[in-house]
Amino acid sequence: MRQSVLIVAMLAAGVLSACSSTAPNQTAGQDVGHQVLSANDGWAAEGTGTTGGAKASAGNVFTVSSRKELVAALTKAGSAPKIIYVKGTINLATDDSGRELFEKDFADPAYSFEAYKKAYDPTVWNRQTLIKGKPPAVSGALEDARERSSANQKKVILINVPSNTTLVGLGKDAKIVKGNLMLPKGVDNIIIRNIAFEDAFDYFPTWDAGDSYSTKRTEPVIEADGVNYTIPGCQEKFESDDKGPHRCNGGRWNSEYDSISVKGATHVWIDHCSFSDGERLDKMFPPVFAAPYNQPSQKVQHHDGAVDVTDGSDFVTLSFNKFFNHDKTNLIGGSDGMTTDAGKLNVTFHHNFFEHVKQRQPRVRYGKVHVYNNLYAGSRAWEQKYPFSESIGLGKEAKVLSQNNAYELDADVTADQLPKLFTAGAAMVDSGTLLNGKLVDIVAVFNAKNAKQQISTNIGWAPKLTPSADVPAYVKANAGPGKL
């Protein structure tokens, strides 16, 4: 519980706040690669703090401009302090000669997306006996071939980052695209700054037949063209072509890769980066099954998270980043069943710009997550690339402190639509939030409108921060790469 005591003390003193005239965490005249996280700057400053590779010897300072060079630098230095400067664009979906690899290069000979769709079409697959009210997970030769194809891609595009690493972009045009940086369990002390991350694209997403599936859903659902309709013939037991579990809605495409996966790592600072789906937007990949399996939520998904923090990760700060043109943005805690996450997943989000992102800003389980001085902008309109759905998701044992954030959304968006309560007992305290220039308490408004599903306010934090009115202009001016 020592972490909780320290964070309360820091918050009470106001030392976790501050909009200033210049971006924080910089030392005059110091090379950006040697800069470290300032004391008290969010959860990543807890304990030993986060210094990355600041103590690197001359032999462990690298400039890289290709996947091959990046992997070589990480391998050579191992867990010793290292500074790696990214110059230009690094495409992680390339071979050692620099040739870009595509689906055909990774695909197992037995894999075909068209054959996969045909085999696992819900109108066919879901005729089976349900297991705990859900269709069985897809299995068989084609799913095995998809898994082998996925493994081929993962060997190339997933890059493990070891401890004591600073990875920083040079200038204003450093990019890492079409791949996934992995920060696994046991890794500690990572700094990632000033890099634009784009298009962590999964060529081989899987169809999860049971995801969001229900035989008891009675409300109208929305077809991809926006027309309301009901689902006739939906029932648990198969009876005929017109009656059975194959007539019930559900199922989702799920992809594998985040731009950055913090998966068990500790002391991580991600700052002044940007994250997007690049040119391959999700709208380019519509649903492929017939109604009732053609809702917008059932489009073929090739992107997962932007930055996800899961599997017992701890002490993470995300600051001055820009998240845009993306769906499932930040997941904190991967599963309700990961009870070992309790007491971990301490994460801070501050001065980030979320623009045209749909959800998970962030979506939290278990962690103590501080969300302050962030800017959210977007629209619910269907024609948007990524229509806004909800902001902060509250899952199992979440403890979220939301302060002085600003939202610039459609005029008809109400304060109670900003949080989403997934699990009873989740807690959140909100103060200083501006919704289209109007001061609101999004938790109080939510609870007033939802008598049967209340958000708890029992988190025990009471900090004082910079006025939210200063947030929009400041965050727009300072968030993202190229602004250090």
LODOKE-785126 format. One record per residue (C-alpha): residue in one letter; x, y, z. Coordinates in pm, whole numbers. Layout:
N
A, X, Y, Z;
...
END
This chain:
484
M, 0, 0, 0;
R, 307, 226, 8;
Q, 230, 342, -347;
S, -114, 464, -247;
V, 25, 665, 45;
L, 285, 829, -177;
I, 43, 914, -454;
V, -202, 1068, -209;
A, 79, 1281, -63;
M, 194, 1394, -407;
L, -157, 1470, -522;
A, -237, 1667, -208;
A, 72, 1878, -270;
G, -35, 1937, -632;
V, 297, 1812, -767;
L, 144, 1585, -1029;
S, -16, 1876, -1209;
A, 104, 2167, -1413;
C, 49, 2325, -1744;
S, 352, 2542, -1798;
S, 468, 2773, -2074;
T, 704, 2507, -2206;
A, 672, 2130, -2224;
P, 797, 1967, -1899;
N, 1064, 1700, -1847;
Q, 1336, 1886, -2036;
T, 1672, 2009, -1916;
A, 1813, 2311, -2098;
G, 2089, 2211, -2336;
Q, 2051, 1840, -2263;
D, 2022, 1597, -2550;
V, 1672, 1449, -2561;
G, 1812, 1095, -2548;
H, 1960, 1160, -2204;
Q, 1650, 1323, -2056;
V, 1473, 1129, -1782;
L, 1127, 1142, -1630;
S, 1095, 1423, -1378;
A, 1034, 1338, -1016;
N, 664, 1307, -930;
D, 556, 1300, -1297;
G, 284, 1039, -1264;
W, 306, 677, -1164;
A, 622, 604, -1367;
A, 813, 827, -1122;
E, 723, 600, -830;
G, 1004, 411, -652;
T, 1319, 399, -861;
G, 1172, 633, -1120;
T, 1221, 601, -1495;
T, 1556, 689, -1651;
G, 1562, 458, -1953;
G, 1907, 441, -2110;
A, 2034, 775, -1977;
K, 2343, 606, -1830;
A, 2439, 441, -2159;
S, 2806, 407, -2244;
A, 2926, 551, -2574;
G, 2916, 202, -2724;
N, 2548, 165, -2645;
V, 2424, 476, -2826;
F, 2280, 393, -3167;
T, 2108, 564, -3460;
V, 1883, 329, -3656;
S, 1671, 366, -3968;
S, 1558, 9, -4043;
R, 1406, -290, -3868;
K, 1734, -480, -3903;
E, 1932, -200, -3736;
L, 1676, -160, -3456;
V, 1681, -531, -3373;
A, 2062, -536, -3388;
A, 2089, -242, -3145;
L, 1844, -395, -2898;
T, 2022, -731, -2919;
K, 2374, -592, -2886;
A, 2303, -387, -2576;
G, 2066, -635, -2411;
S, 1951, -506, -2073;
A, 2241, -263, -2035;
P, 2146, 107, -2054;
K, 2107, 207, -2417;
I, 1989, 506, -2620;
I, 1848, 433, -2962;
Y, 1771, 723, -3194;
V, 1515, 654, -3466;
K, 1590, 832, -3791;
G, 1317, 852, -4055;
T, 1067, 568, -4096;
I, 1120, 214, -3969;
N, 884, -37, -4124;
L, 871, -342, -3897;
A, 704, -556, -4165;
T, 1026, -598, -4363;
D, 1293, -859, -4408;
D, 1663, -796, -4349;
S, 1704, -660, -4703;
G, 1439, -396, -4634;
R, 1175, -556, -4857;
E, 825, -504, -4722;
L, 634, -823, -4646;
F, 261, -865, -4703;
E, -12, -1119, -4637;
K, 108, -1351, -4912;
D, 455, -1361, -4757;
F, 324, -1469, -4416;
A, 30, -1688, -4516;
D, 45, -2064, -4458;
P, -20, -2258, -4781;
A, -341, -2400, -4631;
Y, -482, -2058, -4541;
S, -741, -1872, -4746;
F, -949, -1585, -4608;
E, -1238, -1673, -4839;
A, -1234, -2035, -4723;
Y, -1205, -1917, -4360;
K, -1514, -1698, -4396;
K, -1711, -1981, -4551;
A, -1613, -2234, -4283;
Y, -1695, -2009, -3987;
D, -1992, -1819, -4125;
P, -2218, -1784, -3818;
T, -2523, -1903, -4011;
V, -2337, -2234, -4047;
W, -2103, -2256, -3745;
N, -2358, -2141, -3488;
R, -2596, -2429, -3558;
Q, -2394, -2636, -3311;
T, -2488, -2696, -2950;
L, -2403, -2389, -2747;
I, -2152, -2400, -2461;
K, -2262, -2186, -2166;
G, -2488, -1997, -2402;
K, -2216, -1928, -2661;
P, -2116, -2094, -2990;
P, -1800, -2306, -2964;
A, -1472, -2132, -3043;
V, -1378, -2172, -3408;
S, -1153, -2472, -3465;
G, -1036, -2704, -3737;
A, -790, -2704, -4027;
L, -854, -2349, -4140;
E, -820, -2202, -3791;
D, -496, -2400, -3750;
A, -372, -2254, -4080;
R, -467, -1904, -3965;
E, -271, -1955, -3642;
R, 37, -2069, -3835;
S, 6, -1765, -4063;
S, -29, -1537, -3764;
A, 282, -1691, -3605;
N, 478, -1622, -3925;
Q, 381, -1256, -3912;
K, 452, -1225, -3541;
K, 810, -1350, -3584;
V, 878, -1047, -3801;
I, 672, -754, -3677;
L, 676, -805, -3298;
I, 991, -657, -3144;
N, 1080, -717, -2778;
V, 1227, -417, -2595;
P, 1464, -504, -2305;
S, 1516, -312, -1981;
N, 1698, 22, -1950;
T, 1609, 147, -2297;
T, 1549, 496, -2430;
L, 1396, 491, -2778;
V, 1362, 842, -2917;
G, 1288, 990, -3256;
L, 1526, 1236, -3422;
G, 1369, 1554, -3553;
K, 1003, 1578, -3651;
D, 960, 1283, -3888;
A, 1061, 969, -3694;
K, 814, 684, -3741;
I, 772, 317, -3652;
V, 503, 159, -3867;
K, 331, -174, -3932;
G, 453, -351, -3621;
N, 432, -398, -3246;
L, 682, -305, -2974;
M, 648, -553, -2685;
L, 750, -468, -2327;
P, 712, -807, -2153;
K, 716, -924, -1793;
G, 1047, -865, -1618;
V, 1136, -561, -1827;
D, 1188, -237, -1633;
N, 1283, 124, -1702;
I, 1174, 213, -2056;
I, 1143, 557, -2220;
I, 979, 597, -2563;
R, 950, 951, -2701;
N, 899, 1163, -3010;
I, 793, 884, -3248;
A, 486, 852, -3468;
F, 347, 499, -3451;
E, 116, 388, -3733;
D, -75, 89, -3859;
A, 2, -211, -3635;
F, -181, -426, -3889;
D, -284, -787, -3835;
Y, -324, -973, -4165;
F, -484, -1272, -3992;
P, -755, -1166, -3746;
T, -964, -1439, -3588;
W, -1342, -1469, -3577;
D, -1455, -1503, -3214;
A, -1799, -1658, -3249;
G, -1890, -1606, -2884;
D, -1779, -1244, -2842;
S, -2087, -1033, -2752;
Y, -2313, -1322, -2857;
S, -2650, -1363, -2685;
T, -2962, -1573, -2730;
K, -3151, -1340, -2496;
R, -3106, -1011, -2674;
T, -3451, -876, -2745;
E, -3387, -511, -2824;
P, -3362, -400, -3188;
V, -3013, -400, -3332;
I, -2870, -166, -3593;
E, -2771, -298, -3930;
A, -2467, -151, -4107;
D, -2690, 77, -4314;
G, -2845, 226, -3999;
V, -3182, 49, -4029;
N, -3339, -85, -3709;
Y, -3465, -441, -3720;
T, -3535, -733, -3489;
I, -3394, -1084, -3515;
P, -3664, -1340, -3589;
G, -3600, -1702, -3505;
C, -3330, -1649, -3244;
Q, -3338, -1932, -2991;
E, -3089, -2150, -2805;
K, -3180, -2484, -2964;
F, -3151, -2551, -3336;
E, -3486, -2631, -3494;
S, -3469, -2533, -3861;
D, -3307, -2293, -4105;
D, -3531, -2023, -3962;
K, -3504, -2106, -3591;
G, -3193, -2166, -3384;
P, -2873, -2021, -3240;
H, -2754, -1933, -3592;
R, -3026, -1665, -3594;
C, -2891, -1489, -3283;
N, -2659, -1194, -3315;
G, -2300, -1181, -3186;
G, -1942, -1254, -3278;
R, -1649, -1022, -3342;
W, -1327, -1014, -3541;
N, -1029, -976, -3307;
S, -676, -878, -3402;
E, -343, -936, -3234;
Y, -120, -630, -3234;
D, -93, -298, -3051;
S, 156, -32, -3152;
I, 301, -69, -2801;
S, 211, -356, -2565;
V, 316, -300, -2204;
K, 265, -658, -2094;
G, 412, -705, -1749;
A, 677, -433, -1768;
T, 738, -169, -1500;
H, 852, 195, -1499;
V, 753, 296, -1850;
W, 730, 652, -1981;
I, 572, 712, -2324;
D, 585, 1078, -2417;
H, 528, 1307, -2717;
C, 441, 1017, -2947;
S, 145, 972, -3178;
F, -63, 665, -3254;
S, -298, 603, -3545;
D, -410, 342, -3798;
G, -227, 526, -4074;
E, -373, 488, -4422;
R, -539, 148, -4364;
L, -840, 269, -4170;
D, -1083, 16, -4025;
K, -1359, 152, -4251;
M, -1177, -5, -4543;
F, -1264, -352, -4406;
P, -1642, -384, -4365;
P, -1838, -678, -4222;
V, -1826, -986, -4443;
F, -2122, -1190, -4315;
A, -2491, -1141, -4389;
A, -2743, -997, -4141;
P, -2766, -1014, -3847;
Y, -2384, -1039, -3848;
N, -2314, -724, -4050;
Q, -2328, -451, -3786;
P, -2053, -188, -3775;
S, -1908, -359, -3467;
Q, -1863, -676, -3677;
K, -1635, -526, -3938;
V, -1316, -719, -4001;
Q, -1072, -579, -3746;
H, -705, -547, -3837;
H, -598, -313, -3553;
D, -610, -379, -3180;
G, -492, -126, -2920;
A, -270, 179, -2956;
V, -96, 141, -2618;
D, -229, -136, -2391;
V, -106, -193, -2035;
T, -182, -544, -1908;
D, -56, -857, -1731;
G, 59, -696, -1406;
S, 239, -401, -1560;
D, 301, -119, -1317;
F, 417, 242, -1287;
V, 340, 378, -1633;
T, 307, 741, -1745;
L, 170, 846, -2083;
S, 212, 1220, -2144;
F, 176, 1464, -2433;
N, 84, 1192, -2681;
K, -167, 1223, -2964;
F, -407, 934, -3028;
F, -612, 970, -3345;
N, -801, 770, -3608;
H, -825, 456, -3396;
D, -1090, 241, -3230;
K, -979, 55, -2913;
T, -721, 299, -2786;
N, -591, 218, -2435;
L, -673, -98, -2242;
I, -556, -110, -1881;
G, -600, -468, -1756;
G, -675, -740, -2006;
S, -925, -962, -1825;
D, -1159, -971, -1527;
G, -1004, -1309, -1446;
M, -653, -1164, -1399;
T, -697, -1119, -1023;
T, -318, -1096, -982;
D, -345, -750, -1143;
A, -496, -616, -820;
G, -258, -363, -664;
K, -75, -314, -994;
L, -161, -135, -1321;
N, -88, 207, -1171;
V, -100, 434, -1476;
T, -108, 809, -1540;
F, -246, 980, -1852;
H, -181, 1353, -1871;
H, -178, 1618, -2144;
N, -270, 1368, -2415;
F, -483, 1458, -2719;
F, -749, 1202, -2815;
E, -890, 1304, -3153;
H, -1138, 1094, -3350;
V, -1088, 781, -3143;
K, -1386, 563, -3065;
Q, -1339, 416, -2716;
R, -1101, 308, -2433;
Q, -956, 643, -2334;
P, -873, 440, -2125;
R, -1075, 125, -2038;
V, -962, 15, -1691;
R, -962, -302, -1478;
Y, -801, -323, -1132;
G, -562, -31, -1174;
K, -535, 302, -998;
V, -542, 528, -1302;
H, -499, 905, -1295;
V, -641, 1082, -1601;
Y, -584, 1457, -1601;
N, -542, 1758, -1830;
N, -626, 1555, -2140;
L, -818, 1680, -2443;
Y, -1085, 1471, -2619;
A, -1224, 1579, -2956;
G, -1450, 1401, -3201;
S, -1802, 1330, -3322;
R, -2059, 1052, -3293;
A, -2159, 1089, -3659;
W, -2153, 759, -3848;
E, -1971, 915, -4141;
Q, -1669, 986, -3921;
K, -1369, 758, -3967;
Y, -1395, 661, -3598;
P, -1720, 788, -3442;
F, -1690, 863, -3070;
S, -1857, 600, -2849;
E, -1741, 656, -2491;
S, -1434, 784, -2312;
I, -1341, 623, -1981;
G, -1443, 258, -1937;
L, -1480, 129, -1582;
G, -1424, -244, -1538;
K, -1356, -479, -1250;
E, -1210, -303, -944;
A, -1114, 4, -1149;
K, -1015, 309, -946;
V, -1001, 609, -1176;
L, -926, 968, -1082;
S, -1037, 1206, -1361;
Q, -943, 1572, -1328;
N, -948, 1884, -1538;
N, -1002, 1714, -1871;
A, -1165, 1892, -2165;
Y, -1407, 1745, -2420;
E, -1490, 1900, -2757;
L, -1770, 1681, -2892;
D, -2109, 1705, -3064;
A, -2345, 1948, -2897;
D, -2593, 1669, -2816;
V, -2340, 1456, -2622;
T, -2433, 1459, -2254;
A, -2199, 1419, -1958;
D, -2339, 1079, -1858;
Q, -2231, 938, -2198;
L, -1861, 996, -2132;
P, -1798, 718, -1876;
K, -1913, 361, -1933;
L, -1967, 125, -1640;
F, -1883, -235, -1730;
T, -1868, -385, -1380;
A, -2054, -298, -1062;
G, -1827, -166, -790;
A, -1588, 18, -1020;
A, -1492, 355, -875;
M, -1425, 695, -1026;
V, -1398, 1050, -900;
D, -1429, 1332, -1152;
S, -1372, 1704, -1112;
G, -1294, 2000, -1332;
T, -1422, 1839, -1652;
L, -1527, 2074, -1931;
L, -1776, 1943, -2186;
N, -1794, 2189, -2475;
G, -1692, 2466, -2239;
K, -1936, 2379, -1962;
L, -1813, 2254, -1625;
V, -1961, 1911, -1540;
D, -1908, 1621, -1301;
I, -1948, 1323, -1532;
V, -1976, 1072, -1247;
A, -2246, 1269, -1067;
V, -2446, 1310, -1388;
F, -2407, 940, -1474;
N, -2526, 831, -1130;
A, -2822, 1070, -1141;
K, -2939, 912, -1468;
N, -2862, 548, -1384;
A, -3022, 454, -1055;
K, -2963, 81, -1106;
Q, -2594, 97, -1198;
Q, -2401, 344, -988;
I, -2035, 436, -1022;
S, -1870, 426, -679;
T, -1675, 735, -573;
N, -1473, 557, -306;
I, -1112, 599, -425;
G, -970, 824, -152;
W, -780, 1074, -370;
A, -826, 1450, -344;
P, -566, 1638, -553;
K, -564, 1990, -688;
L, -474, 2059, -1050;
T, -439, 2329, -1314;
P, -769, 2476, -1446;
S, -920, 2271, -1729;
A, -993, 2587, -1929;
D, -621, 2598, -2013;
V, -615, 2241, -2143;
P, -737, 2262, -2509;
A, -491, 2518, -2640;
Y, -200, 2383, -2436;
V, -248, 2018, -2534;
K, -305, 2099, -2902;
A, 19, 2295, -2905;
N, 232, 2039, -2725;
A, 100, 1683, -2777;
G, 258, 1449, -3030;
P, 600, 1397, -3188;
G, 815, 1682, -3314;
K, 730, 1911, -3021;
L, 1009, 1841, -2774;
END
